[in-house]
Amino acid sequence: AARVDETAVFVREMHKLDAERMAAFRADRRRYHETFRAVVAEAQRGGEFRDAVPANTVVLIALGVINQLPTWYRPDGPTTPNQLGQQIADFVLAALET
């Protein structure tokens, strides 16, 4: 949330990356997604997180919320970036609690 303006520009303009940079971005994004998915899946297997929703879906939902921040978060609003980050984390973790 602290860099919402930069993120908004990147999201709108990323399609203009050259093929090499786009491939690197996609590889990084895939690694990040897979790491996040593996952490959630491991916690589900260990009984620390509920497994009602597949790990991959959990990750897509959580990242979807974060990726859409530029469309709705206003830095000049009442919620600071740190507060919003905590609220999002609390929401996701509450949904996964056993």
N, C-alpha and C positions, 0 to 999 in steps of 0.2 A: 504494500500500500504506500510505502514511503516513496516509491519511484513510479507511481501510477502514470504520470505523464509520459515518461520514457517508455514504459511498457505499452501504453496505448499507441504510441508512434510505431514501435516495433511490430505490434500485432497487425496494424493497418498496412505497414510497408514491407513486411517480411517476404512477401511474394516477389519482391524486386531483387532479392538476393541472387547472386550468380549461382550456377549449379553446384560449384564446389562448396560454397558457404552454406547453401541450403542443405546439402547432403550432410555436412558437419553438424548443422543445427538439428536435423532430424535424428542423427545418430546420438547426439547428446540427449535430446528429448526422450528417445527410446530407452537409453540407459537409465535416465532419471525415473521414468515410468516403471521400468522393470525392477529397479532397486526398491522403490516405494511399494510396488506390488508384492515383492518378496518379503518385505518387512511385515506388511499386513497379513499375508498368507501364513507366515511363521507364527504370528501372534494368534491367528485364528486356530491353527493346528494345536498350539499350546494352551488353548482355552482362555487366553487373555483378552481376546476380542470375540464378539459374536460372529458366527459364520453364516448368518441368515442371508447375507448379500455376498456374492463372490468377491474376492480380493480385487480383481481387475475392475469390477464395477465401482467398488469403493474408491479406488484410485481415480477413475474417470470422473466421478462425482466431485471428489475433493479438488482435483486439478481444474475441473470446469468452473467451480466457484472462484478459485484463485485467478484463472485466466480471464474471467469476465469482470474482474475488479475495475478495469479502466472504463467500463460502460456505466457503472453505477456509483463507484466510490468518489466522494468529493473531499479532497484534502482540507478544504476550508470548512468542512462540516464539523459536527460535534464530536466525532469519533477520531482519535489519533490513529496513525498506522499501527502502533504497538497494541492499542486496545482492539483494533479490528483483527489483527493477527491472532490475538489471544481468543477472541470471540469465535473465530473460524475454527481454531484448534479445539476449543471446548466443544463446539457443535459436532465436529467430526468424531472426536473421541467419545462424546456422550452417545452417539449413534452406534458406536462399536462396543460399548461396555457390556460386560456379561451380567 
